[in-house]
Amino acid sequence: MRKTLTGTQSQILQCLESHSEVSIEKLQDRFSFIPDRELYYRLEQIVLMIFVIRGLKGNGVIYTLNSDYSCTVEDDKTVMLGVSAS
């Protein structure tokens, strides 16, 4: 199912794969070339595909990898985890 993602969705998912959790503000900073509305739409598609889970932390929105998907990523040697894109 990962192969059905668009290029931008893949970039967003890769960013999420390299962090335990990512705030919406960090994603907006990292993907500043994408208008906020479009970024939100792309994130919603990734959430609906059950790659990530949207939640709340404090007063902000965070995104974390779905634990079921995270297990498959950890076993996939083509995916790099723990590499900061900052």
PDB file with one MODEL, atoms N, CA, C and O in Angstrom:
MODEL        1
ATOM      1  N   MET A   1       0.833  -1.194   0.000  1.00  0.00           N
ATOM      2  CA  MET A   1       0.000   0.000   0.000  1.00  0.00           C
ATOM      3  C   MET A   1       0.875   1.254   0.000  1.00  0.00           C
ATOM      4  O   MET A   1       0.453   2.306  -0.480  1.00  0.00           O
ATOM      5  N   ARG A   2       2.081   1.145   0.532  1.00  0.00           N
ATOM      6  CA  ARG A   2       2.999   2.286   0.576  1.00  0.00           C
ATOM      7  C   ARG A   2       3.336   2.768  -0.831  1.00  0.00           C
ATOM      8  O   ARG A   2       3.598   3.953  -1.041  1.00  0.00           O
ATOM      9  N   LYS A   3       3.328   1.852  -1.786  1.00  0.00           N
ATOM     10  CA  LYS A   3       3.666   2.196  -3.169  1.00  0.00           C
ATOM     11  C   LYS A   3       2.620   3.086  -3.828  1.00  0.00           C
ATOM     12  O   LYS A   3       2.891   3.686  -4.868  1.00  0.00           O
ATOM     13  N   THR A   4       1.420   3.184  -3.236  1.00  0.00           N
ATOM     14  CA  THR A   4       0.363   4.010  -3.813  1.00  0.00           C
ATOM     15  C   THR A   4       0.462   5.471  -3.401  1.00  0.00           C
ATOM     16  O   THR A   4      -0.285   6.308  -3.907  1.00  0.00           O
ATOM     17  N   LEU A   5       1.383   5.789  -2.480  1.00  0.00           N
ATOM     18  CA  LEU A   5       1.536   7.174  -2.030  1.00  0.00           C
ATOM     19  C   LEU A   5       2.144   8.037  -3.130  1.00  0.00           C
ATOM     20  O   LEU A   5       2.941   7.565  -3.940  1.00  0.00           O
ATOM     21  N   THR A   6       1.758   9.294  -3.142  1.00  0.00           N
ATOM     22  CA  THR A   6       2.380  10.245  -4.054  1.00  0.00           C
ATOM     23  C   THR A   6       3.789  10.554  -3.554  1.00  0.00           C
ATOM     24  O   THR A   6       4.144  10.180  -2.437  1.00  0.00           O
ATOM     25  N   GLY A   7       4.582  11.224  -4.360  1.00  0.00           N
ATOM     26  CA  GLY A   7       5.934  11.593  -3.965  1.00  0.00           C
ATOM     27  C   GLY A   7       5.965  12.416  -2.694  1.00  0.00           C
ATOM     28  O   GLY A   7       6.775  12.161  -1.804  1.00  0.00           O
ATOM     29  N   THR A   8       5.084  13.404  -2.607  1.00  0.00           N
ATOM     30  CA  THR A   8       5.043  14.264  -1.420  1.00  0.00           C
ATOM     31  C   THR A   8       4.570  13.482  -0.197  1.00  0.00           C
ATOM     32  O   THR A   8       5.107  13.660   0.896  1.00  0.00           O
ATOM     33  N   GLN A   9       3.574  12.621  -0.370  1.00  0.00           N
ATOM     34  CA  GLN A   9       3.110  11.803   0.747  1.00  0.00           C
ATOM     35  C   GLN A   9       4.235  10.888   1.230  1.00  0.00           C
ATOM     36  O   GLN A   9       4.383  10.677   2.434  1.00  0.00           O
ATOM     37  N   SER A  10       5.018  10.350   0.315  1.00  0.00           N
ATOM     38  CA  SER A  10       6.153   9.505   0.696  1.00  0.00           C
ATOM     39  C   SER A  10       7.176  10.291   1.497  1.00  0.00           C
ATOM     40  O   SER A  10       7.727   9.779   2.471  1.00  0.00           O
ATOM     41  N   GLN A  11       7.436  11.530   1.099  1.00  0.00           N
ATOM     42  CA  GLN A  11       8.370  12.382   1.841  1.00  0.00           C
ATOM     43  C   GLN A  11       7.865  12.638   3.256  1.00  0.00           C
ATOM     44  O   GLN A  11       8.629  12.578   4.219  1.00  0.00           O
ATOM     45  N   ILE A  12       6.587  12.919   3.370  1.00  0.00           N
ATOM     46  CA  ILE A  12       5.988  13.169   4.687  1.00  0.00           C
ATOM     47  C   ILE A  12       6.091  11.905   5.546  1.00  0.00           C
ATOM     48  O   ILE A  12       6.472  11.977   6.714  1.00  0.00           O
ATOM     49  N   LEU A  13       5.757  10.759   4.974  1.00  0.00           N
ATOM     50  CA  LEU A  13       5.822   9.509   5.717  1.00  0.00           C
ATOM     51  C   LEU A  13       7.260   9.199   6.129  1.00  0.00           C
ATOM     52  O   LEU A  13       7.485   8.729   7.244  1.00  0.00           O
ATOM     53  N   GLN A  14       8.219   9.446   5.274  1.00  0.00           N
ATOM     54  CA  GLN A  14       9.626   9.225   5.623  1.00  0.00           C
ATOM     55  C   GLN A  14      10.042  10.103   6.800  1.00  0.00           C
ATOM     56  O   GLN A  14      10.782   9.660   7.678  1.00  0.00           O
ATOM     57  N   CYS A  15       9.574  11.330   6.815  1.00  0.00           N
ATOM     58  CA  CYS A  15       9.848  12.224   7.940  1.00  0.00           C
ATOM     59  C   CYS A  15       9.258  11.637   9.224  1.00  0.00           C
ATOM     60  O   CYS A  15       9.909  11.641  10.269  1.00  0.00           O
ATOM     61  N   LEU A  16       8.038  11.137   9.142  1.00  0.00           N
ATOM     62  CA  LEU A  16       7.385  10.544  10.307  1.00  0.00           C
ATOM     63  C   LEU A  16       8.081   9.255  10.731  1.00  0.00           C
ATOM     64  O   LEU A  16       8.135   8.951  11.923  1.00  0.00           O
ATOM     65  N   GLU A  17       8.610   8.497   9.785  1.00  0.00           N
ATOM     66  CA  GLU A  17       9.309   7.255  10.107  1.00  0.00           C
ATOM     67  C   GLU A  17      10.605   7.519  10.870  1.00  0.00           C
ATOM     68  O   GLU A  17      11.067   6.668  11.630  1.00  0.00           O
ATOM     69  N   SER A  18      11.182   8.681  10.670  1.00  0.00           N
ATOM     70  CA  SER A  18      12.479   8.962  11.295  1.00  0.00           C
ATOM     71  C   SER A  18      12.360   9.627  12.671  1.00  0.00           C
ATOM     72  O   SER A  18      13.374   9.950  13.290  1.00  0.00           O
ATOM     73  N   HIS A  19      11.146   9.831  13.144  1.00  0.00           N
ATOM     74  CA  HIS A  19      10.909  10.430  14.463  1.00  0.00           C
ATOM     75  C   HIS A  19       9.850   9.612  15.197  1.00  0.00           C
ATOM     76  O   HIS A  19       8.988   9.001  14.565  1.00  0.00           O
ATOM     77  N   SER A  20       9.910   9.600  16.509  1.00  0.00           N
ATOM     78  CA  SER A  20       8.896   8.858  17.264  1.00  0.00           C
ATOM     79  C   SER A  20       7.541   9.563  17.212  1.00  0.00           C
ATOM     80  O   SER A  20       6.490   8.922  17.182  1.00  0.00           O
ATOM     81  N   GLU A  21       7.588  10.871  17.203  1.00  0.00           N
ATOM     82  CA  GLU A  21       6.370  11.660  17.021  1.00  0.00           C
ATOM     83  C   GLU A  21       6.761  13.006  16.436  1.00  0.00           C
ATOM     84  O   GLU A  21       7.854  13.517  16.679  1.00  0.00           O
ATOM     85  N   VAL A  22       5.846  13.568  15.660  1.00  0.00           N
ATOM     86  CA  VAL A  22       6.120  14.839  14.998  1.00  0.00           C
ATOM     87  C   VAL A  22       4.914  15.749  15.186  1.00  0.00           C
ATOM     88  O   VAL A  22       3.778  15.348  14.934  1.00  0.00           O
ATOM     89  N   SER A  23       5.165  16.966  15.625  1.00  0.00           N
ATOM     90  CA  SER A  23       4.070  17.930  15.794  1.00  0.00           C
ATOM     91  C   SER A  23       3.700  18.510  14.440  1.00  0.00           C
ATOM     92  O   SER A  23       4.500  18.505  13.504  1.00  0.00           O
ATOM     93  N   ILE A  24       2.495  19.003  14.353  1.00  0.00           N
ATOM     94  CA  ILE A  24       2.042  19.629  13.113  1.00  0.00           C
ATOM     95  C   ILE A  24       2.914  20.841  12.797  1.00  0.00           C
ATOM     96  O   ILE A  24       3.170  21.132  11.629  1.00  0.00           O
ATOM     97  N   GLU A  25       3.369  21.545  13.823  1.00  0.00           N
ATOM     98  CA  GLU A  25       4.228  22.713  13.594  1.00  0.00           C
ATOM     99  C   GLU A  25       5.567  22.307  12.970  1.00  0.00           C
ATOM    100  O   GLU A  25       6.078  22.986  12.079  1.00  0.00           O
ATOM    101  N   LYS A  26       6.120  21.208  13.441  1.00  0.00           N
ATOM    102  CA  LYS A  26       7.385  20.735  12.877  1.00  0.00           C
ATOM    103  C   LYS A  26       7.202  20.305  11.416  1.00  0.00           C
ATOM    104  O   LYS A  26       8.061  20.552  10.570  1.00  0.00           O
ATOM    105  N   LEU A  27       6.081  19.667  11.143  1.00  0.00           N
ATOM    106  CA  LEU A  27       5.796  19.279   9.759  1.00  0.00           C
ATOM    107  C   LEU A  27       5.592  20.506   8.880  1.00  0.00           C
ATOM    108  O   LEU A  27       6.035  20.528   7.731  1.00  0.00           O
ATOM    109  N   GLN A  28       4.926  21.525   9.411  1.00  0.00           N
ATOM    110  CA  GLN A  28       4.728  22.752   8.649  1.00  0.00           C
ATOM    111  C   GLN A  28       6.061  23.430   8.367  1.00  0.00           C
ATOM    112  O   GLN A  28       6.257  23.977   7.281  1.00  0.00           O
ATOM    113  N   ASP A  29       6.973  23.403   9.322  1.00  0.00           N
ATOM    114  CA  ASP A  29       8.308  23.975   9.107  1.00  0.00           C
ATOM    115  C   ASP A  29       9.086  23.160   8.081  1.00  0.00           C
ATOM    116  O   ASP A  29       9.681  23.712   7.155  1.00  0.00           O
ATOM    117  N   ARG A  30       9.073  21.847   8.257  1.00  0.00           N
ATOM    118  CA  ARG A  30       9.842  20.955   7.376  1.00  0.00           C
ATOM    119  C   ARG A  30       9.328  21.013   5.945  1.00  0.00           C
ATOM    120  O   ARG A  30      10.118  20.967   5.001  1.00  0.00           O
ATOM    121  N   PHE A  31       8.024  21.111   5.775  1.00  0.00           N
ATOM    122  CA  PHE A  31       7.401  21.116   4.451  1.00  0.00           C
ATOM    123  C   PHE A  31       6.784  22.488   4.158  1.00  0.00           C
ATOM    124  O   PHE A  31       5.642  22.588   3.708  1.00  0.00           O
ATOM    125  N   SER A  32       7.554  23.526   4.419  1.00  0.00           N
ATOM    126  CA  SER A  32       7.056  24.896   4.242  1.00  0.00           C
ATOM    127  C   SER A  32       6.709  25.219   2.790  1.00  0.00           C
ATOM    128  O   SER A  32       5.988  26.181   2.526  1.00  0.00           O
ATOM    129  N   PHE A  33       7.212  24.426   1.855  1.00  0.00           N
ATOM    130  CA  PHE A  33       6.901  24.632   0.442  1.00  0.00           C
ATOM    131  C   PHE A  33       5.488  24.154   0.091  1.00  0.00           C
ATOM    132  O   PHE A  33       4.999  24.412  -1.009  1.00  0.00           O
ATOM    133  N   ILE A  34       4.837  23.459   1.025  1.00  0.00           N
ATOM    134  CA  ILE A  34       3.470  22.983   0.820  1.00  0.00           C
ATOM    135  C   ILE A  34       2.529  23.876   1.616  1.00  0.00           C
ATOM    136  O   ILE A  34       2.726  24.048   2.819  1.00  0.00           O
ATOM    137  N   PRO A  35       1.512  24.448   0.979  1.00  0.00           N
ATOM    138  CA  PRO A  35       0.533  25.240   1.738  1.00  0.00           C
ATOM    139  C   PRO A  35      -0.093  24.399   2.863  1.00  0.00           C
ATOM    140  O   PRO A  35      -0.312  23.199   2.695  1.00  0.00           O
ATOM    141  N   ASP A  36      -0.378  25.030   4.001  1.00  0.00           N
ATOM    142  CA  ASP A  36      -0.895  24.319   5.174  1.00  0.00           C
ATOM    143  C   ASP A  36      -2.112  23.456   4.847  1.00  0.00           C
ATOM    144  O   ASP A  36      -2.202  22.320   5.311  1.00  0.00           O
ATOM    145  N   ARG A  37      -3.025  23.967   4.073  1.00  0.00           N
ATOM    146  CA  ARG A  37      -4.245  23.218   3.736  1.00  0.00           C
ATOM    147  C   ARG A  37      -3.899  21.940   2.970  1.00  0.00           C
ATOM    148  O   ARG A  37      -4.472  20.881   3.227  1.00  0.00           O
ATOM    149  N   GLU A  38      -2.968  22.046   2.035  1.00  0.00           N
ATOM    150  CA  GLU A  38      -2.557  20.879   1.257  1.00  0.00           C
ATOM    151  C   GLU A  38      -1.799  19.874   2.129  1.00  0.00           C
ATOM    152  O   GLU A  38      -1.994  18.666   1.995  1.00  0.00           O
ATOM    153  N   LEU A  39      -0.941  20.369   3.018  1.00  0.00           N
ATOM    154  CA  LEU A  39      -0.218  19.490   3.930  1.00  0.00           C
ATOM    155  C   LEU A  39      -1.203  18.710   4.791  1.00  0.00           C
ATOM    156  O   LEU A  39      -1.052  17.502   4.974  1.00  0.00           O
ATOM    157  N   TYR A  40      -2.204  19.395   5.316  1.00  0.00           N
ATOM    158  CA  TYR A  40      -3.209  18.733   6.137  1.00  0.00           C
ATOM    159  C   TYR A  40      -3.927  17.649   5.335  1.00  0.00           C
ATOM    160  O   TYR A  40      -4.149  16.551   5.845  1.00  0.00           O
ATOM    161  N   TYR A  41      -4.293  17.946   4.083  1.00  0.00           N
ATOM    162  CA  TYR A  41      -4.972  16.972   3.227  1.00  0.00           C
ATOM    163  C   TYR A  41      -4.086  15.738   3.023  1.00  0.00           C
ATOM    164  O   TYR A  41      -4.560  14.607   3.124  1.00  0.00           O
ATOM    165  N   ARG A  42      -2.813  15.959   2.739  1.00  0.00           N
ATOM    166  CA  ARG A  42      -1.885  14.840   2.511  1.00  0.00           C
ATOM    167  C   ARG A  42      -1.703  14.019   3.784  1.00  0.00           C
ATOM    168  O   ARG A  42      -1.638  12.791   3.723  1.00  0.00           O
ATOM    169  N   LEU A  43      -1.623  14.679   4.930  1.00  0.00           N
ATOM    170  CA  LEU A  43      -1.523  13.973   6.209  1.00  0.00           C
ATOM    171  C   LEU A  43      -2.778  13.146   6.472  1.00  0.00           C
ATOM    172  O   LEU A  43      -2.687  12.014   6.946  1.00  0.00           O
ATOM    173  N   GLU A  44      -3.945  13.705   6.169  1.00  0.00           N
ATOM    174  CA  GLU A  44      -5.198  12.980   6.374  1.00  0.00           C
ATOM    175  C   GLU A  44      -5.230  11.708   5.541  1.00  0.00           C
ATOM    176  O   GLU A  44      -5.708  10.673   6.005  1.00  0.00           O
ATOM    177  N   GLN A  45      -4.724  11.778   4.314  1.00  0.00           N
ATOM    178  CA  GLN A  45      -4.679  10.585   3.474  1.00  0.00           C
ATOM    179  C   GLN A  45      -3.785   9.519   4.099  1.00  0.00           C
ATOM    180  O   GLN A  45      -4.125   8.337   4.086  1.00  0.00           O
ATOM    181  N   ILE A  46      -2.636   9.935   4.649  1.00  0.00           N
ATOM    182  CA  ILE A  46      -1.717   8.999   5.297  1.00  0.00           C
ATOM    183  C   ILE A  46      -2.359   8.410   6.555  1.00  0.00           C
ATOM    184  O   ILE A  46      -2.158   7.235   6.862  1.00  0.00           O
ATOM    185  N   VAL A  47      -3.120   9.213   7.274  1.00  0.00           N
ATOM    186  CA  VAL A  47      -3.840   8.736   8.465  1.00  0.00           C
ATOM    187  C   VAL A  47      -4.907   7.723   8.048  1.00  0.00           C
ATOM    188  O   VAL A  47      -5.036   6.666   8.665  1.00  0.00           O
ATOM    189  N   LEU A  48      -5.665   8.042   7.010  1.00  0.00           N
ATOM    190  CA  LEU A  48      -6.726   7.142   6.548  1.00  0.00           C
ATOM    191  C   LEU A  48      -6.173   5.817   6.036  1.00  0.00           C
ATOM    192  O   LEU A  48      -6.854   4.794   6.093  1.00  0.00           O
ATOM    193  N   MET A  49      -4.951   5.836   5.540  1.00  0.00           N
ATOM    194  CA  MET A  49      -4.305   4.604   5.067  1.00  0.00           C
ATOM    195  C   MET A  49      -3.681   3.833   6.241  1.00  0.00           C
ATOM    196  O   MET A  49      -3.078   2.777   6.048  1.00  0.00           O
ATOM    197  N   ILE A  50      -3.834   4.369   7.450  1.00  0.00           N
ATOM    198  CA  ILE A  50      -3.425   3.756   8.714  1.00  0.00           C
ATOM    199  C   ILE A  50      -1.900   3.609   8.838  1.00  0.00           C
ATOM    200  O   ILE A  50      -1.419   2.711   9.529  1.00  0.00           O
ATOM    201  N   PHE A  51      -1.152   4.479   8.178  1.00  0.00           N
ATOM    202  CA  PHE A  51       0.293   4.511   8.382  1.00  0.00           C
ATOM    203  C   PHE A  51       0.634   5.232   9.680  1.00  0.00           C
ATOM    204  O   PHE A  51       1.555   4.844  10.399  1.00  0.00           O
ATOM    205  N   VAL A  52      -0.127   6.291   9.968  1.00  0.00           N
ATOM    206  CA  VAL A  52       0.138   7.096  11.160  1.00  0.00           C
ATOM    207  C   VAL A  52      -1.152   7.349  11.921  1.00  0.00           C
ATOM    208  O   VAL A  52      -2.256   7.163  11.409  1.00  0.00           O
ATOM    209  N   ILE A  53      -0.971   7.781  13.167  1.00  0.00           N
ATOM    210  CA  ILE A  53      -2.099   8.109  14.040  1.00  0.00           C
ATOM    211  C   ILE A  53      -1.959   9.566  14.453  1.00  0.00           C
ATOM    212  O   ILE A  53      -0.884  10.013  14.854  1.00  0.00           O
ATOM    213  N   ARG A  54      -3.048  10.288  14.351  1.00  0.00           N
ATOM    214  CA  ARG A  54      -3.077  11.688  14.786  1.00  0.00           C
ATOM    215  C   ARG A  54      -3.553  11.720  16.234  1.00  0.00           C
ATOM    216  O   ARG A  54      -4.494  11.016  16.599  1.00  0.00           O
ATOM    217  N   GLY A  55      -2.909  12.527  17.045  1.00  0.00           N
ATOM    218  CA  GLY A  55      -3.305  12.639  18.436  1.00  0.00           C
ATOM    219  C   GLY A  55      -3.074  14.039  18.957  1.00  0.00           C
ATOM    220  O   GLY A  55      -2.665  14.936  18.220  1.00  0.00           O
ATOM    221  N   LEU A  56      -3.340  14.212  20.222  1.00  0.00           N
ATOM    222  CA  LEU A  56      -3.136  15.504  20.873  1.00  0.00           C
ATOM    223  C   LEU A  56      -2.080  15.359  21.952  1.00  0.00           C
ATOM    224  O   LEU A  56      -2.027  14.351  22.656  1.00  0.00           O
ATOM    225  N   LYS A  57      -1.247  16.369  22.072  1.00  0.00           N
ATOM    226  CA  LYS A  57      -0.261  16.418  23.146  1.00  0.00           C
ATOM    227  C   LYS A  57      -0.220  17.862  23.603  1.00  0.00           C
ATOM    228  O   LYS A  57       0.163  18.759  22.852  1.00  0.00           O
ATOM    229  N   GLY A  58      -0.619  18.070  24.841  1.00  0.00           N
ATOM    230  CA  GLY A  58      -0.747  19.444  25.317  1.00  0.00           C
ATOM    231  C   GLY A  58      -1.837  20.125  24.515  1.00  0.00           C
ATOM    232  O   GLY A  58      -2.963  19.635  24.439  1.00  0.00           O
ATOM    233  N   ASN A  59      -1.496  21.263  23.913  1.00  0.00           N
ATOM    234  CA  ASN A  59      -2.460  21.998  23.091  1.00  0.00           C
ATOM    235  C   ASN A  59      -2.231  21.786  21.604  1.00  0.00           C
ATOM    236  O   ASN A  59      -2.847  22.467  20.784  1.00  0.00           O
ATOM    237  N   GLY A  60      -1.352  20.850  21.239  1.00  0.00           N
ATOM    238  CA  GLY A  60      -1.005  20.683  19.839  1.00  0.00           C
ATOM    239  C   GLY A  60      -1.323  19.310  19.288  1.00  0.00           C
ATOM    240  O   GLY A  60      -1.539  18.350  20.027  1.00  0.00           O
ATOM    241  N   VAL A  61      -1.344  19.246  17.974  1.00  0.00           N
ATOM    242  CA  VAL A  61      -1.589  18.001  17.250  1.00  0.00           C
ATOM    243  C   VAL A  61      -0.247  17.347  16.956  1.00  0.00           C
ATOM    244  O   VAL A  61       0.699  18.009  16.530  1.00  0.00           O
ATOM    245  N   ILE A  62      -0.175  16.030  17.191  1.00  0.00           N
ATOM    246  CA  ILE A  62       1.034  15.274  16.881  1.00  0.00           C
ATOM    247  C   ILE A  62       0.662  14.082  15.996  1.00  0.00           C
ATOM    248  O   ILE A  62      -0.481  13.627  15.982  1.00  0.00           O
ATOM    249  N   TYR A  63       1.642  13.601  15.274  1.00  0.00           N
ATOM    250  CA  TYR A  63       1.479  12.421  14.433  1.00  0.00           C
ATOM    251  C   TYR A  63       2.524  11.404  14.851  1.00  0.00           C
ATOM    252  O   TYR A  63       3.695  11.744  15.019  1.00  0.00           O
ATOM    253  N   THR A  64       2.100  10.146  15.019  1.00  0.00           N
ATOM    254  CA  THR A  64       3.006   9.057  15.353  1.00  0.00           C
ATOM    255  C   THR A  64       2.740   7.897  14.402  1.00  0.00           C
ATOM    256  O   THR A  64       1.636   7.754  13.875  1.00  0.00           O
ATOM    257  N   LEU A  65       3.756   7.076  14.188  1.00  0.00           N
ATOM    258  CA  LEU A  65       3.564   5.899  13.349  1.00  0.00           C
ATOM    259  C   LEU A  65       2.612   4.936  14.031  1.00  0.00           C
ATOM    260  O   LEU A  65       2.678   4.743  15.245  1.00  0.00           O
ATOM    261  N   ASN A  66       1.740   4.340  13.265  1.00  0.00           N
ATOM    262  CA  ASN A  66       0.885   3.280  13.750  1.00  0.00           C
ATOM    263  C   ASN A  66       1.800   2.131  14.166  1.00  0.00           C
ATOM    264  O   ASN A  66       2.698   1.767  13.407  1.00  0.00           O
ATOM    265  N   SER A  67       1.602   1.559  15.331  1.00  0.00           N
ATOM    266  CA  SER A  67       2.508   0.523  15.833  1.00  0.00           C
ATOM    267  C   SER A  67       2.557  -0.701  14.920  1.00  0.00           C
ATOM    268  O   SER A  67       3.615  -1.315  14.780  1.00  0.00           O
ATOM    269  N   ASP A  68       1.438  -1.068  14.297  1.00  0.00           N
ATOM    270  CA  ASP A  68       1.442  -2.203  13.372  1.00  0.00           C
ATOM    271  C   ASP A  68       2.311  -1.899  12.155  1.00  0.00           C
ATOM    272  O   ASP A  68       3.076  -2.750  11.702  1.00  0.00           O
ATOM    273  N   TYR A  69       2.190  -0.684  11.631  1.00  0.00           N
ATOM    274  CA  TYR A  69       3.017  -0.293  10.490  1.00  0.00           C
ATOM    275  C   TYR A  69       4.471  -0.134  10.914  1.00  0.00           C
ATOM    276  O   TYR A  69       5.376  -0.515  10.172  1.00  0.00           O
ATOM    277  N   SER A  70       4.701   0.410  12.069  1.00  0.00           N
ATOM    278  CA  SER A  70       6.049   0.622  12.574  1.00  0.00           C
ATOM    279  C   SER A  70       6.824  -0.694  12.624  1.00  0.00           C
ATOM    280  O   SER A  70       8.011  -0.727  12.298  1.00  0.00           O
ATOM    281  N   CYS A  71       6.161  -1.774  13.030  1.00  0.00           N
ATOM    282  CA  CYS A  71       6.816  -3.091  13.081  1.00  0.00           C
ATOM    283  C   CYS A  71       7.256  -3.538  11.697  1.00  0.00           C
ATOM    284  O   CYS A  71       8.335  -4.111  11.550  1.00  0.00           O
ATOM    285  N   THR A  72       6.444  -3.287  10.685  1.00  0.00           N
ATOM    286  CA  THR A  72       6.830  -3.692   9.334  1.00  0.00           C
ATOM    287  C   THR A  72       7.968  -2.830   8.819  1.00  0.00           C
ATOM    288  O   THR A  72       8.817  -3.313   8.070  1.00  0.00           O
ATOM    289  N   VAL A  73       8.001  -1.566   9.207  1.00  0.00           N
ATOM    290  CA  VAL A  73       9.068  -0.660   8.787  1.00  0.00           C
ATOM    291  C   VAL A  73      10.384  -1.084   9.413  1.00  0.00           C
ATOM    292  O   VAL A  73      11.419  -1.077   8.747  1.00  0.00           O
ATOM    293  N   GLU A  74      10.355  -1.454  10.686  1.00  0.00           N
ATOM    294  CA  GLU A  74      11.576  -1.867  11.370  1.00  0.00           C
ATOM    295  C   GLU A  74      12.189  -3.101  10.734  1.00  0.00           C
ATOM    296  O   GLU A  74      13.404  -3.287  10.791  1.00  0.00           O
ATOM    297  N   ASP A  75      11.358  -3.953  10.125  1.00  0.00           N
ATOM    298  CA  ASP A  75      11.853  -5.157   9.462  1.00  0.00           C
ATOM    299  C   ASP A  75      12.260  -4.910   8.017  1.00  0.00           C
ATOM    300  O   ASP A  75      12.858  -5.785   7.390  1.00  0.00           O
ATOM    301  N   ASP A  76      11.948  -3.731   7.474  1.00  0.00           N
ATOM    302  CA  ASP A  76      12.250  -3.399   6.087  1.00  0.00           C
ATOM    303  C   ASP A  76      13.602  -2.710   6.011  1.00  0.00           C
ATOM    304  O   ASP A  76      13.744  -1.580   6.478  1.00  0.00           O
ATOM    305  N   LYS A  77      14.577  -3.356   5.444  1.00  0.00           N
ATOM    306  CA  LYS A  77      15.935  -2.817   5.377  1.00  0.00           C
ATOM    307  C   LYS A  77      16.062  -1.661   4.380  1.00  0.00           C
ATOM    308  O   LYS A  77      17.089  -0.983   4.354  1.00  0.00           O
ATOM    309  N   THR A  78      15.025  -1.426   3.555  1.00  0.00           N
ATOM    310  CA  THR A  78      15.081  -0.314   2.599  1.00  0.00           C
ATOM    311  C   THR A  78      14.624   0.988   3.213  1.00  0.00           C
ATOM    312  O   THR A  78      14.748   2.039   2.585  1.00  0.00           O
ATOM    313  N   VAL A  79      14.092   0.946   4.440  1.00  0.00           N
ATOM    314  CA  VAL A  79      13.598   2.133   5.120  1.00  0.00           C
ATOM    315  C   VAL A  79      14.593   2.518   6.206  1.00  0.00           C
ATOM    316  O   VAL A  79      14.997   1.679   7.011  1.00  0.00           O
ATOM    317  N   MET A  80      14.986   3.788   6.226  1.00  0.00           N
ATOM    318  CA  MET A  80      15.936   4.259   7.237  1.00  0.00           C
ATOM    319  C   MET A  80      15.179   4.881   8.394  1.00  0.00           C
ATOM    320  O   MET A  80      14.431   5.842   8.218  1.00  0.00           O
ATOM    321  N   LEU A  81      15.379   4.328   9.570  1.00  0.00           N
ATOM    322  CA  LEU A  81      14.742   4.866  10.771  1.00  0.00           C
ATOM    323  C   LEU A  81      15.754   5.607  11.604  1.00  0.00           C
ATOM    324  O   LEU A  81      16.943   5.289  11.591  1.00  0.00           O
ATOM    325  N   GLY A  82      15.275   6.603  12.331  1.00  0.00           N
ATOM    326  CA  GLY A  82      16.138   7.310  13.276  1.00  0.00           C
ATOM    327  C   GLY A  82      17.067   8.310  12.653  1.00  0.00           C
ATOM    328  O   GLY A  82      17.996   8.771  13.316  1.00  0.00           O
ATOM    329  N   VAL A  83      16.859   8.666  11.409  1.00  0.00           N
ATOM    330  CA  VAL A  83      17.699   9.664  10.749  1.00  0.00           C
ATOM    331  C   VAL A  83      16.941  10.974  10.772  1.00  0.00           C
ATOM    332  O   VAL A  83      15.855  11.086  10.202  1.00  0.00           O
ATOM    333  N   SER A  84      17.503  11.936  11.414  1.00  0.00           N
ATOM    334  CA  SER A  84      16.847  13.237  11.536  1.00  0.00           C
ATOM    335  C   SER A  84      16.947  13.996  10.233  1.00  0.00           C
ATOM    336  O   SER A  84      18.022  14.075   9.639  1.00  0.00           O
ATOM    337  N   ALA A  85      15.839  14.556   9.783  1.00  0.00           N
ATOM    338  CA  ALA A  85      15.809  15.342   8.549  1.00  0.00           C
ATOM    339  C   ALA A  85      16.091  16.812   8.825  1.00  0.00           C
ATOM    340  O   ALA A  85      16.038  17.637   7.912  1.00  0.00           O
ATOM    341  N   SER A  86      16.384  17.140  10.057  1.00  0.00           N
ATOM    342  CA  SER A  86      16.588  18.545  10.429  1.00  0.00           C
ATOM    343  C   SER A  86      17.940  19.043  10.011  1.00  0.00           C
ATOM    344  O   SER A  86      18.270  20.205  10.250  1.00  0.00           O
TER     345      SER A  86
ENDMDL
END
